[in-house]
Amino acid sequence: MINGDQIRMARAALKIGVRDLAEMAGVNPGTISRFETGKGGMQANTLDTVQKALQGAGIIFIEDGEASTNGGPGIRMKEK
């Protein structure tokens, strides 16, 4: 499952704001902001919706340990 840092990184890569992502995913912007800052959780189905919206926009999520020997979750962009 993705985390708040990955969502923030994905938004930065796509050059979109919280409101843009909220509109793409059909969720409340406050829900995304709270999750990114660790001030609130997100229901699994909502998080899945956000993840799918970002993947549809070209984001690939990297799981912990998948990217390199240093580990840590992250993102990358799909090749165009």
mmCIF file of the N, C-alpha and C atoms, coordinates in Angstrom:
data_MODEL
# 
_entry.id   MODEL 
# 
loop_
_atom_site.group_PDB 
_atom_site.id 
_atom_site.type_symbol 
_atom_site.label_atom_id 
_atom_site.label_alt_id 
_atom_site.label_comp_id 
_atom_site.label_asym_id 
_atom_site.label_entity_id 
_atom_site.label_seq_id 
_atom_site.pdbx_PDB_ins_code 
_atom_site.Cartn_x 
_atom_site.Cartn_y 
_atom_site.Cartn_z 
_atom_site.occupancy 
_atom_site.B_iso_or_equiv 
_atom_site.pdbx_formal_charge 
_atom_site.auth_seq_id 
_atom_site.auth_comp_id 
_atom_site.auth_asym_id 
_atom_site.auth_atom_id 
_atom_site.pdbx_PDB_model_num 
ATOM 1   N N  . MET A 1 1  ? 0.835   -1.171 0.000   1.00 0.00 ? 1  MET A N  1 
ATOM 2   C CA . MET A 1 1  ? 0.000   0.000  0.000   1.00 0.00 ? 1  MET A CA 1 
ATOM 3   C C  . MET A 1 1  ? 0.891   1.249  0.000   1.00 0.00 ? 1  MET A C  1 
ATOM 4   N N  . ILE A 1 2  ? 0.478   2.272  -0.713  1.00 0.00 ? 2  ILE A N  1 
ATOM 5   C CA . ILE A 1 2  ? 1.276   3.491  -0.822  1.00 0.00 ? 2  ILE A CA 1 
ATOM 6   C C  . ILE A 1 2  ? 1.143   4.342  0.442   1.00 0.00 ? 2  ILE A C  1 
ATOM 7   N N  . ASN A 1 3  ? 2.084   5.265  0.600   1.00 0.00 ? 3  ASN A N  1 
ATOM 8   C CA . ASN A 1 3  ? 2.065   6.134  1.780   1.00 0.00 ? 3  ASN A CA 1 
ATOM 9   C C  . ASN A 1 3  ? 1.959   7.603  1.365   1.00 0.00 ? 3  ASN A C  1 
ATOM 10  N N  . GLY A 1 4  ? 1.853   8.468  2.359   1.00 0.00 ? 4  GLY A N  1 
ATOM 11  C CA . GLY A 1 4  ? 1.690   9.892  2.106   1.00 0.00 ? 4  GLY A CA 1 
ATOM 12  C C  . GLY A 1 4  ? 2.853   10.514 1.360   1.00 0.00 ? 4  GLY A C  1 
ATOM 13  N N  . ASP A 1 5  ? 4.058   10.084 1.677   1.00 0.00 ? 5  ASP A N  1 
ATOM 14  C CA . ASP A 1 5  ? 5.231   10.613 0.975   1.00 0.00 ? 5  ASP A CA 1 
ATOM 15  C C  . ASP A 1 5  ? 5.179   10.280 -0.511  1.00 0.00 ? 5  ASP A C  1 
ATOM 16  N N  . GLN A 1 6  ? 4.760   9.069  -0.832  1.00 0.00 ? 6  GLN A N  1 
ATOM 17  C CA . GLN A 1 6  ? 4.665   8.675  -2.234  1.00 0.00 ? 6  GLN A CA 1 
ATOM 18  C C  . GLN A 1 6  ? 3.613   9.500  -2.973  1.00 0.00 ? 6  GLN A C  1 
ATOM 19  N N  . ILE A 1 7  ? 2.507   9.785  -2.320  1.00 0.00 ? 7  ILE A N  1 
ATOM 20  C CA . ILE A 1 7  ? 1.483   10.612 -2.955  1.00 0.00 ? 7  ILE A CA 1 
ATOM 21  C C  . ILE A 1 7  ? 2.037   12.007 -3.213  1.00 0.00 ? 7  ILE A C  1 
ATOM 22  N N  . ARG A 1 8  ? 2.717   12.573 -2.229  1.00 0.00 ? 8  ARG A N  1 
ATOM 23  C CA . ARG A 1 8  ? 3.307   13.908 -2.390  1.00 0.00 ? 8  ARG A CA 1 
ATOM 24  C C  . ARG A 1 8  ? 4.346   13.910 -3.510  1.00 0.00 ? 8  ARG A C  1 
ATOM 25  N N  . MET A 1 9  ? 5.189   12.862 -3.571  1.00 0.00 ? 9  MET A N  1 
ATOM 26  C CA . MET A 1 9  ? 6.188   12.757 -4.645  1.00 0.00 ? 9  MET A CA 1 
ATOM 27  C C  . MET A 1 9  ? 5.510   12.643 -6.011  1.00 0.00 ? 9  MET A C  1 
ATOM 28  N N  . ALA A 1 10 ? 4.446   11.863 -6.061  1.00 0.00 ? 10 ALA A N  1 
ATOM 29  C CA . ALA A 1 10 ? 3.728   11.683 -7.323  1.00 0.00 ? 10 ALA A CA 1 
ATOM 30  C C  . ALA A 1 10 ? 3.118   13.000 -7.795  1.00 0.00 ? 10 ALA A C  1 
ATOM 31  N N  . ARG A 1 11 ? 2.535   13.742 -6.872  1.00 0.00 ? 11 ARG A N  1 
ATOM 32  C CA . ARG A 1 11 ? 1.968   15.040 -7.243  1.00 0.00 ? 11 ARG A CA 1 
ATOM 33  C C  . ARG A 1 11 ? 3.046   15.968 -7.768  1.00 0.00 ? 11 ARG A C  1 
ATOM 34  N N  . ALA A 1 12 ? 4.203   15.965 -7.098  1.00 0.00 ? 12 ALA A N  1 
ATOM 35  C CA . ALA A 1 12 ? 5.313   16.817 -7.543  1.00 0.00 ? 12 ALA A CA 1 
ATOM 36  C C  . ALA A 1 12 ? 5.776   16.423 -8.944  1.00 0.00 ? 12 ALA A C  1 
ATOM 37  N N  . ALA A 1 13 ? 5.885   15.125 -9.184  1.00 0.00 ? 13 ALA A N  1 
ATOM 38  C CA . ALA A 1 13 ? 6.320   14.646 -10.502 1.00 0.00 ? 13 ALA A CA 1 
ATOM 39  C C  . ALA A 1 13 ? 5.332   15.044 -11.598 1.00 0.00 ? 13 ALA A C  1 
ATOM 40  N N  . LEU A 1 14 ? 4.056   15.022 -11.250 1.00 0.00 ? 14 LEU A N  1 
ATOM 41  C CA . LEU A 1 14 ? 3.019   15.380 -12.220 1.00 0.00 ? 14 LEU A CA 1 
ATOM 42  C C  . LEU A 1 14 ? 2.755   16.880 -12.278 1.00 0.00 ? 14 LEU A C  1 
ATOM 43  N N  . LYS A 1 15 ? 3.360   17.612 -11.333 1.00 0.00 ? 15 LYS A N  1 
ATOM 44  C CA . LYS A 1 15 ? 3.167   19.062 -11.225 1.00 0.00 ? 15 LYS A CA 1 
ATOM 45  C C  . LYS A 1 15 ? 1.692   19.408 -11.014 1.00 0.00 ? 15 LYS A C  1 
ATOM 46  N N  . ILE A 1 16 ? 1.070   18.701 -10.076 1.00 0.00 ? 16 ILE A N  1 
ATOM 47  C CA . ILE A 1 16 ? -0.327  18.954 -9.748  1.00 0.00 ? 16 ILE A CA 1 
ATOM 48  C C  . ILE A 1 16 ? -0.461  19.218 -8.244  1.00 0.00 ? 16 ILE A C  1 
ATOM 49  N N  . GLY A 1 17 ? -1.501  19.932 -7.885  1.00 0.00 ? 17 GLY A N  1 
ATOM 50  C CA . GLY A 1 17 ? -1.768  20.234 -6.489  1.00 0.00 ? 17 GLY A CA 1 
ATOM 51  C C  . GLY A 1 17 ? -2.701  19.214 -5.862  1.00 0.00 ? 17 GLY A C  1 
ATOM 52  N N  . VAL A 1 18 ? -2.923  19.398 -4.573  1.00 0.00 ? 18 VAL A N  1 
ATOM 53  C CA . VAL A 1 18 ? -3.828  18.518 -3.840  1.00 0.00 ? 18 VAL A CA 1 
ATOM 54  C C  . VAL A 1 18 ? -5.225  18.556 -4.443  1.00 0.00 ? 18 VAL A C  1 
ATOM 55  N N  . ARG A 1 19 ? -5.691  19.738 -4.776  1.00 0.00 ? 19 ARG A N  1 
ATOM 56  C CA . ARG A 1 19 ? -7.039  19.864 -5.356  1.00 0.00 ? 19 ARG A CA 1 
ATOM 57  C C  . ARG A 1 19 ? -7.148  19.157 -6.705  1.00 0.00 ? 19 ARG A C  1 
ATOM 58  N N  . ASP A 1 20 ? -6.086  19.233 -7.491  1.00 0.00 ? 20 ASP A N  1 
ATOM 59  C CA . ASP A 1 20 ? -6.086  18.543 -8.790  1.00 0.00 ? 20 ASP A CA 1 
ATOM 60  C C  . ASP A 1 20 ? -6.216  17.032 -8.588  1.00 0.00 ? 20 ASP A C  1 
ATOM 61  N N  . LEU A 1 21 ? -5.421  16.501 -7.665  1.00 0.00 ? 21 LEU A N  1 
ATOM 62  C CA . LEU A 1 21 ? -5.479  15.066 -7.400  1.00 0.00 ? 21 LEU A CA 1 
ATOM 63  C C  . LEU A 1 21 ? -6.836  14.677 -6.831  1.00 0.00 ? 21 LEU A C  1 
ATOM 64  N N  . ALA A 1 22 ? -7.347  15.486 -5.934  1.00 0.00 ? 22 ALA A N  1 
ATOM 65  C CA . ALA A 1 22 ? -8.652  15.200 -5.348  1.00 0.00 ? 22 ALA A CA 1 
ATOM 66  C C  . ALA A 1 22 ? -9.728  15.121 -6.427  1.00 0.00 ? 22 ALA A C  1 
ATOM 67  N N  . GLU A 1 23 ? -9.661  16.030 -7.378  1.00 0.00 ? 23 GLU A N  1 
ATOM 68  C CA . GLU A 1 23 ? -10.626 16.015 -8.479  1.00 0.00 ? 23 GLU A CA 1 
ATOM 69  C C  . GLU A 1 23 ? -10.434 14.777 -9.353  1.00 0.00 ? 23 GLU A C  1 
ATOM 70  N N  . MET A 1 24 ? -9.188  14.426 -9.632  1.00 0.00 ? 24 MET A N  1 
ATOM 71  C CA . MET A 1 24 ? -8.901  13.232 -10.445 1.00 0.00 ? 24 MET A CA 1 
ATOM 72  C C  . MET A 1 24 ? -9.451  11.968 -9.791  1.00 0.00 ? 24 MET A C  1 
ATOM 73  N N  . ALA A 1 25 ? -9.320  11.896 -8.461  1.00 0.00 ? 25 ALA A N  1 
ATOM 74  C CA . ALA A 1 25 ? -9.697  10.684 -7.736  1.00 0.00 ? 25 ALA A CA 1 
ATOM 75  C C  . ALA A 1 25 ? -11.119 10.737 -7.186  1.00 0.00 ? 25 ALA A C  1 
ATOM 76  N N  . GLY A 1 26 ? -11.728 11.909 -7.221  1.00 0.00 ? 26 GLY A N  1 
ATOM 77  C CA . GLY A 1 26 ? -13.074 12.046 -6.694  1.00 0.00 ? 26 GLY A CA 1 
ATOM 78  C C  . GLY A 1 26 ? -13.137 11.953 -5.176  1.00 0.00 ? 26 GLY A C  1 
ATOM 79  N N  . VAL A 1 27 ? -12.119 12.524 -4.516  1.00 0.00 ? 27 VAL A N  1 
ATOM 80  C CA . VAL A 1 27 ? -12.085 12.524 -3.057  1.00 0.00 ? 27 VAL A CA 1 
ATOM 81  C C  . VAL A 1 27 ? -11.942 13.954 -2.546  1.00 0.00 ? 27 VAL A C  1 
ATOM 82  N N  . ASN A 1 28 ? -12.111 14.134 -1.252  1.00 0.00 ? 28 ASN A N  1 
ATOM 83  C CA . ASN A 1 28 ? -11.995 15.439 -0.629  1.00 0.00 ? 28 ASN A CA 1 
ATOM 84  C C  . ASN A 1 28 ? -10.524 15.852 -0.544  1.00 0.00 ? 28 ASN A C  1 
ATOM 85  N N  . PRO A 1 29 ? -10.176 17.080 -0.930  1.00 0.00 ? 29 PRO A N  1 
ATOM 86  C CA . PRO A 1 29 ? -8.778  17.520 -0.835  1.00 0.00 ? 29 PRO A CA 1 
ATOM 87  C C  . PRO A 1 29 ? -8.215  17.421 0.577   1.00 0.00 ? 29 PRO A C  1 
ATOM 88  N N  . GLY A 1 30 ? -9.055  17.672 1.584   1.00 0.00 ? 30 GLY A N  1 
ATOM 89  C CA . GLY A 1 30 ? -8.603  17.585 2.969   1.00 0.00 ? 30 GLY A CA 1 
ATOM 90  C C  . GLY A 1 30 ? -8.149  16.187 3.339   1.00 0.00 ? 30 GLY A C  1 
ATOM 91  N N  . THR A 1 31 ? -8.795  15.189 2.770   1.00 0.00 ? 31 THR A N  1 
ATOM 92  C CA . THR A 1 31 ? -8.416  13.796 3.037   1.00 0.00 ? 31 THR A CA 1 
ATOM 93  C C  . THR A 1 31 ? -6.994  13.539 2.547   1.00 0.00 ? 31 THR A C  1 
ATOM 94  N N  . ILE A 1 32 ? -6.683  14.036 1.368   1.00 0.00 ? 32 ILE A N  1 
ATOM 95  C CA . ILE A 1 32 ? -5.338  13.863 0.807   1.00 0.00 ? 32 ILE A CA 1 
ATOM 96  C C  . ILE A 1 32 ? -4.314  14.637 1.631   1.00 0.00 ? 32 ILE A C  1 
ATOM 97  N N  . SER A 1 33 ? -4.622  15.876 1.956   1.00 0.00 ? 33 SER A N  1 
ATOM 98  C CA . SER A 1 33 ? -3.693  16.694 2.751   1.00 0.00 ? 33 SER A CA 1 
ATOM 99  C C  . SER A 1 33 ? -3.396  16.059 4.094   1.00 0.00 ? 33 SER A C  1 
ATOM 100 N N  . ARG A 1 34 ? -4.422  15.618 4.789   1.00 0.00 ? 34 ARG A N  1 
ATOM 101 C CA . ARG A 1 34 ? -4.216  14.997 6.104   1.00 0.00 ? 34 ARG A CA 1 
ATOM 102 C C  . ARG A 1 34 ? -3.380  13.718 5.992   1.00 0.00 ? 34 ARG A C  1 
ATOM 103 N N  . PHE A 1 35 ? -3.631  12.928 4.954   1.00 0.00 ? 35 PHE A N  1 
ATOM 104 C CA . PHE A 1 35 ? -2.880  11.684 4.781   1.00 0.00 ? 35 PHE A CA 1 
ATOM 105 C C  . PHE A 1 35 ? -1.414  11.972 4.470   1.00 0.00 ? 35 PHE A C  1 
ATOM 106 N N  . GLU A 1 36 ? -1.168  12.933 3.584   1.00 0.00 ? 36 GLU A N  1 
ATOM 107 C CA . GLU A 1 36 ? 0.210   13.277 3.223   1.00 0.00 ? 36 GLU A CA 1 
ATOM 108 C C  . GLU A 1 36 ? 1.016   13.771 4.422   1.00 0.00 ? 36 GLU A C  1 
ATOM 109 N N  . THR A 1 37 ? 0.370   14.486 5.310   1.00 0.00 ? 37 THR A N  1 
ATOM 110 C CA . THR A 1 37 ? 1.080   15.053 6.465   1.00 0.00 ? 37 THR A CA 1 
ATOM 111 C C  . THR A 1 37 ? 1.066   14.145 7.681   1.00 0.00 ? 37 THR A C  1 
ATOM 112 N N  . GLY A 1 38 ? 0.410   13.004 7.577   1.00 0.00 ? 38 GLY A N  1 
ATOM 113 C CA . GLY A 1 38 ? 0.353   12.066 8.681   1.00 0.00 ? 38 GLY A CA 1 
ATOM 114 C C  . GLY A 1 38 ? -0.621  12.464 9.773   1.00 0.00 ? 38 GLY A C  1 
ATOM 115 N N  . LYS A 1 39 ? -1.497  13.407 9.461   1.00 0.00 ? 39 LYS A N  1 
ATOM 116 C CA . LYS A 1 39 ? -2.460  13.880 10.459  1.00 0.00 ? 39 LYS A CA 1 
ATOM 117 C C  . LYS A 1 39 ? -3.787  13.151 10.381  1.00 0.00 ? 39 LYS A C  1 
ATOM 118 N N  . GLY A 1 40 ? -3.870  12.176 9.493   1.00 0.00 ? 40 GLY A N  1 
ATOM 119 C CA . GLY A 1 40 ? -5.089  11.400 9.366   1.00 0.00 ? 40 GLY A CA 1 
ATOM 120 C C  . GLY A 1 40 ? -4.858  10.197 8.478   1.00 0.00 ? 40 GLY A C  1 
ATOM 121 N N  . GLY A 1 41 ? -5.690  9.211  8.663   1.00 0.00 ? 41 GLY A N  1 
ATOM 122 C CA . GLY A 1 41 ? -5.597  8.013  7.839   1.00 0.00 ? 41 GLY A CA 1 
ATOM 123 C C  . GLY A 1 41 ? -6.475  8.140  6.603   1.00 0.00 ? 41 GLY A C  1 
ATOM 124 N N  . MET A 1 42 ? -6.484  7.090  5.824   1.00 0.00 ? 42 MET A N  1 
ATOM 125 C CA . MET A 1 42 ? -7.325  7.040  4.639   1.00 0.00 ? 42 MET A CA 1 
ATOM 126 C C  . MET A 1 42 ? -7.868  5.625  4.528   1.00 0.00 ? 42 MET A C  1 
ATOM 127 N N  . GLN A 1 43 ? -9.151  5.524  4.283   1.00 0.00 ? 43 GLN A N  1 
ATOM 128 C CA . GLN A 1 43 ? -9.748  4.205  4.122   1.00 0.00 ? 43 GLN A CA 1 
ATOM 129 C C  . GLN A 1 43 ? -9.099  3.499  2.937   1.00 0.00 ? 43 GLN A C  1 
ATOM 130 N N  . ALA A 1 44 ? -8.997  2.185  3.034   1.00 0.00 ? 44 ALA A N  1 
ATOM 131 C CA . ALA A 1 44 ? -8.309  1.392  2.007   1.00 0.00 ? 44 ALA A CA 1 
ATOM 132 C C  . ALA A 1 44 ? -8.897  1.614  0.622   1.00 0.00 ? 44 ALA A C  1 
ATOM 133 N N  . ASN A 1 45 ? -10.209 1.682  0.508   1.00 0.00 ? 45 ASN A N  1 
ATOM 134 C CA . ASN A 1 45 ? -10.805 1.869  -0.817  1.00 0.00 ? 45 ASN A CA 1 
ATOM 135 C C  . ASN A 1 45 ? -10.518 3.261  -1.363  1.00 0.00 ? 45 ASN A C  1 
ATOM 136 N N  . THR A 1 46 ? -10.448 4.263  -0.496  1.00 0.00 ? 46 THR A N  1 
ATOM 137 C CA . THR A 1 46 ? -10.112 5.622  -0.937  1.00 0.00 ? 46 THR A CA 1 
ATOM 138 C C  . THR A 1 46 ? -8.661  5.681  -1.375  1.00 0.00 ? 46 THR A C  1 
ATOM 139 N N  . LEU A 1 47 ? -7.776  5.063  -0.606  1.00 0.00 ? 47 LEU A N  1 
ATOM 140 C CA . LEU A 1 47 ? -6.361  5.034  -0.963  1.00 0.00 ? 47 LEU A CA 1 
ATOM 141 C C  . LEU A 1 47 ? -6.153  4.318  -2.292  1.00 0.00 ? 47 LEU A C  1 
ATOM 142 N N  . ASP A 1 48 ? -6.886  3.250  -2.516  1.00 0.00 ? 48 ASP A N  1 
ATOM 143 C CA . ASP A 1 48 ? -6.813  2.524  -3.783  1.00 0.00 ? 48 ASP A CA 1 
ATOM 144 C C  . ASP A 1 48 ? -7.263  3.411  -4.946  1.00 0.00 ? 48 ASP A C  1 
ATOM 145 N N  . THR A 1 49 ? -8.305  4.195  -4.731  1.00 0.00 ? 49 THR A N  1 
ATOM 146 C CA . THR A 1 49 ? -8.807  5.105  -5.761  1.00 0.00 ? 49 THR A CA 1 
ATOM 147 C C  . THR A 1 49 ? -7.764  6.165  -6.101  1.00 0.00 ? 49 THR A C  1 
ATOM 148 N N  . VAL A 1 50 ? -7.121  6.720  -5.072  1.00 0.00 ? 50 VAL A N  1 
ATOM 149 C CA . VAL A 1 50 ? -6.069  7.721  -5.278  1.00 0.00 ? 50 VAL A CA 1 
ATOM 150 C C  . VAL A 1 50 ? -4.896  7.096  -6.028  1.00 0.00 ? 50 VAL A C  1 
ATOM 151 N N  . GLN A 1 51 ? -4.494  5.906  -5.621  1.00 0.00 ? 51 GLN A N  1 
ATOM 152 C CA . GLN A 1 51 ? -3.386  5.225  -6.283  1.00 0.00 ? 51 GLN A CA 1 
ATOM 153 C C  . GLN A 1 51 ? -3.699  4.972  -7.760  1.00 0.00 ? 51 GLN A C  1 
ATOM 154 N N  . LYS A 1 52 ? -4.889  4.513  -8.047  1.00 0.00 ? 52 LYS A N  1 
ATOM 155 C CA . LYS A 1 52 ? -5.269  4.243  -9.440  1.00 0.00 ? 52 LYS A CA 1 
ATOM 156 C C  . LYS A 1 52 ? -5.301  5.517  -10.269 1.00 0.00 ? 52 LYS A C  1 
ATOM 157 N N  . ALA A 1 53 ? -5.746  6.622  -9.675  1.00 0.00 ? 53 ALA A N  1 
ATOM 158 C CA . ALA A 1 53 ? -5.759  7.901  -10.394 1.00 0.00 ? 53 ALA A CA 1 
ATOM 159 C C  . ALA A 1 53 ? -4.335  8.325  -10.750 1.00 0.00 ? 53 ALA A C  1 
ATOM 160 N N  . LEU A 1 54 ? -3.419  8.178  -9.815  1.00 0.00 ? 54 LEU A N  1 
ATOM 161 C CA . LEU A 1 54 ? -2.023  8.549  -10.075 1.00 0.00 ? 54 LEU A CA 1 
ATOM 162 C C  . LEU A 1 54 ? -1.376  7.602  -11.082 1.00 0.00 ? 54 LEU A C  1 
ATOM 163 N N  . GLN A 1 55 ? -1.677  6.323  -10.984 1.00 0.00 ? 55 GLN A N  1 
ATOM 164 C CA . GLN A 1 55 ? -1.139  5.371  -11.955 1.00 0.00 ? 55 GLN A CA 1 
ATOM 165 C C  . GLN A 1 55 ? -1.678  5.671  -13.350 1.00 0.00 ? 55 GLN A C  1 
ATOM 166 N N  . GLY A 1 56 ? -2.935  6.046  -13.434 1.00 0.00 ? 56 GLY A N  1 
ATOM 167 C CA . GLY A 1 56 ? -3.515  6.405  -14.723 1.00 0.00 ? 56 GLY A CA 1 
ATOM 168 C C  . GLY A 1 56 ? -2.864  7.635  -15.336 1.00 0.00 ? 56 GLY A C  1 
ATOM 169 N N  . ALA A 1 57 ? -2.275  8.479  -14.480 1.00 0.00 ? 57 ALA A N  1 
ATOM 170 C CA . ALA A 1 57 ? -1.589  9.684  -14.947 1.00 0.00 ? 57 ALA A CA 1 
ATOM 171 C C  . ALA A 1 57 ? -0.112  9.431  -15.248 1.00 0.00 ? 57 ALA A C  1 
ATOM 172 N N  . GLY A 1 58 ? 0.342   8.187  -15.064 1.00 0.00 ? 58 GLY A N  1 
ATOM 173 C CA . GLY A 1 58 ? 1.712   7.847  -15.446 1.00 0.00 ? 58 GLY A CA 1 
ATOM 174 C C  . GLY A 1 58 ? 2.682   7.579  -14.312 1.00 0.00 ? 58 GLY A C  1 
ATOM 175 N N  . ILE A 1 59 ? 2.174   7.423  -13.102 1.00 0.00 ? 59 ILE A N  1 
ATOM 176 C CA . ILE A 1 59 ? 3.054   7.153  -11.954 1.00 0.00 ? 59 ILE A CA 1 
ATOM 177 C C  . ILE A 1 59 ? 3.173   5.650  -11.726 1.00 0.00 ? 59 ILE A C  1 
ATOM 178 N N  . ILE A 1 60 ? 4.383   5.212  -11.446 1.00 0.00 ? 60 ILE A N  1 
ATOM 179 C CA . ILE A 1 60 ? 4.648   3.833  -11.040 1.00 0.00 ? 60 ILE A CA 1 
ATOM 180 C C  . ILE A 1 60 ? 5.115   3.899  -9.591  1.00 0.00 ? 60 ILE A C  1 
ATOM 181 N N  . PHE A 1 61 ? 4.463   3.158  -8.733  1.00 0.00 ? 61 PHE A N  1 
ATOM 182 C CA . PHE A 1 61 ? 4.836   3.135  -7.324  1.00 0.00 ? 61 PHE A CA 1 
ATOM 183 C C  . PHE A 1 61 ? 5.854   2.032  -7.079  1.00 0.00 ? 61 PHE A C  1 
ATOM 184 N N  . ILE A 1 62 ? 6.896   2.378  -6.331  1.00 0.00 ? 62 ILE A N  1 
ATOM 185 C CA . ILE A 1 62 ? 7.975   1.457  -6.009  1.00 0.00 ? 62 ILE A CA 1 
ATOM 186 C C  . ILE A 1 62 ? 7.820   1.063  -4.543  1.00 0.00 ? 62 ILE A C  1 
ATOM 187 N N  . GLU A 1 63 ? 7.762   -0.219 -4.290  1.00 0.00 ? 63 GLU A N  1 
ATOM 188 C CA . GLU A 1 63 ? 7.599   -0.706 -2.924  1.00 0.00 ? 63 GLU A CA 1 
ATOM 189 C C  . GLU A 1 63 ? 8.913   -0.658 -2.166  1.00 0.00 ? 63 GLU A C  1 
ATOM 190 N N  . ASP A 1 64 ? 8.816   -0.731 -0.865  1.00 0.00 ? 64 ASP A N  1 
ATOM 191 C CA . ASP A 1 64 ? 9.976   -0.726 0.017   1.00 0.00 ? 64 ASP A CA 1 
ATOM 192 C C  . ASP A 1 64 ? 10.953  -1.821 -0.405  1.00 0.00 ? 64 ASP A C  1 
ATOM 193 N N  . GLY A 1 65 ? 12.198  -1.445 -0.657  1.00 0.00 ? 65 GLY A N  1 
ATOM 194 C CA . GLY A 1 65 ? 13.233  -2.401 -1.021  1.00 0.00 ? 65 GLY A CA 1 
ATOM 195 C C  . GLY A 1 65 ? 13.313  -2.746 -2.495  1.00 0.00 ? 65 GLY A C  1 
ATOM 196 N N  . GLU A 1 66 ? 12.353  -2.295 -3.284  1.00 0.00 ? 66 GLU A N  1 
ATOM 197 C CA . GLU A 1 66 ? 12.312  -2.640 -4.706  1.00 0.00 ? 66 GLU A CA 1 
ATOM 198 C C  . GLU A 1 66 ? 13.260  -1.786 -5.543  1.00 0.00 ? 66 GLU A C  1 
ATOM 199 N N  . ALA A 1 67 ? 13.470  -0.543 -5.143  1.00 0.00 ? 67 ALA A N  1 
ATOM 200 C CA . ALA A 1 67 ? 14.205  0.411  -5.976  1.00 0.00 ? 67 ALA A CA 1 
ATOM 201 C C  . ALA A 1 67 ? 15.708  0.185  -5.976  1.00 0.00 ? 67 ALA A C  1 
ATOM 202 N N  . SER A 1 68 ? 16.274  -0.096 -4.835  1.00 0.00 ? 68 SER A N  1 
ATOM 203 C CA . SER A 1 68 ? 17.725  -0.229 -4.745  1.00 0.00 ? 68 SER A CA 1 
ATOM 204 C C  . SER A 1 68 ? 18.082  -0.937 -3.448  1.00 0.00 ? 68 SER A C  1 
ATOM 205 N N  . THR A 1 69 ? 19.349  -1.070 -3.226  1.00 0.00 ? 69 THR A N  1 
ATOM 206 C CA . THR A 1 69 ? 19.783  -1.702 -1.990  1.00 0.00 ? 69 THR A CA 1 
ATOM 207 C C  . THR A 1 69 ? 19.486  -0.825 -0.779  1.00 0.00 ? 69 THR A C  1 
ATOM 208 N N  . ASN A 1 70 ? 19.268  0.472  -0.994  1.00 0.00 ? 70 ASN A N  1 
ATOM 209 C CA . ASN A 1 70 ? 18.935  1.371  0.103   1.00 0.00 ? 70 ASN A CA 1 
ATOM 210 C C  . ASN A 1 70 ? 17.487  1.215  0.538   1.00 0.00 ? 70 ASN A C  1 
ATOM 211 N N  . GLY A 1 71 ? 16.683  0.587  -0.305  1.00 0.00 ? 71 GLY A N  1 
ATOM 212 C CA . GLY A 1 71 ? 15.285  0.369  0.034   1.00 0.00 ? 71 GLY A CA 1 
ATOM 213 C C  . GLY A 1 71 ? 14.505  1.650  0.074   1.00 0.00 ? 71 GLY A C  1 
ATOM 214 N N  . GLY A 1 72 ? 13.362  1.585  0.711   1.00 0.00 ? 72 GLY A N  1 
ATOM 215 C CA . GLY A 1 72 ? 12.495  2.748  0.825   1.00 0.00 ? 72 GLY A CA 1 
ATOM 216 C C  . GLY A 1 72 ? 11.536  2.838  -0.333  1.00 0.00 ? 72 GLY A C  1 
ATOM 217 N N  . PRO A 1 73 ? 10.276  3.111  -0.031  1.00 0.00 ? 73 PRO A N  1 
ATOM 218 C CA . PRO A 1 73 ? 9.288   3.262  -1.092  1.00 0.00 ? 73 PRO A CA 1 
ATOM 219 C C  . PRO A 1 73 ? 9.517   4.553  -1.866  1.00 0.00 ? 73 PRO A C  1 
ATOM 220 N N  . GLY A 1 74 ? 9.028   4.583  -3.082  1.00 0.00 ? 74 GLY A N  1 
ATOM 221 C CA . GLY A 1 74 ? 9.187   5.762  -3.931  1.00 0.00 ? 74 GLY A CA 1 
ATOM 222 C C  . GLY A 1 74 ? 8.254   5.706  -5.118  1.00 0.00 ? 74 GLY A C  1 
ATOM 223 N N  . ILE A 1 75 ? 8.581   6.497  -6.122  1.00 0.00 ? 75 ILE A N  1 
ATOM 224 C CA . ILE A 1 75 ? 7.800   6.536  -7.361  1.00 0.00 ? 75 ILE A CA 1 
ATOM 225 C C  . ILE A 1 75 ? 8.756   6.702  -8.545  1.00 0.00 ? 75 ILE A C  1 
ATOM 226 N N  . ARG A 1 76 ? 8.221   6.476  -9.716  1.00 0.00 ? 76 ARG A N  1 
ATOM 227 C CA . ARG A 1 76 ? 8.897   6.867  -10.958 1.00 0.00 ? 76 ARG A CA 1 
ATOM 228 C C  . ARG A 1 76 ? 7.822   7.090  -11.993 1.00 0.00 ? 76 ARG A C  1 
ATOM 229 N N  . MET A 1 77 ? 8.188   7.724  -13.084 1.00 0.00 ? 77 MET A N  1 
ATOM 230 C CA . MET A 1 77 ? 7.238   8.006  -14.157 1.00 0.00 ? 77 MET A CA 1 
ATOM 231 C C  . MET A 1 77 ? 7.351   6.917  -15.237 1.00 0.00 ? 77 MET A C  1 
ATOM 232 N N  . LYS A 1 78 ? 6.212   6.605  -15.825 1.00 0.00 ? 78 LYS A N  1 
ATOM 233 C CA . LYS A 1 78 ? 6.228   5.685  -16.964 1.00 0.00 ? 78 LYS A CA 1 
ATOM 234 C C  . LYS A 1 78 ? 6.916   6.365  -18.126 1.00 0.00 ? 78 LYS A C  1 
ATOM 235 N N  . GLU A 1 79 ? 7.612   5.571  -18.926 1.00 0.00 ? 79 GLU A N  1 
ATOM 236 C CA . GLU A 1 79 ? 8.208   6.127  -20.147 1.00 0.00 ? 79 GLU A CA 1 
ATOM 237 C C  . GLU A 1 79 ? 7.114   6.459  -21.114 1.00 0.00 ? 79 GLU A C  1 
ATOM 238 N N  . LYS A 1 80 ? 7.313   7.545  -21.831 1.00 0.00 ? 80 LYS A N  1 
ATOM 239 C CA . LYS A 1 80 ? 6.286   7.967  -22.808 1.00 0.00 ? 80 LYS A CA 1 
ATOM 240 C C  . LYS A 1 80 ? 6.572   7.400  -24.164 1.00 0.00 ? 80 LYS A C  1 
# 
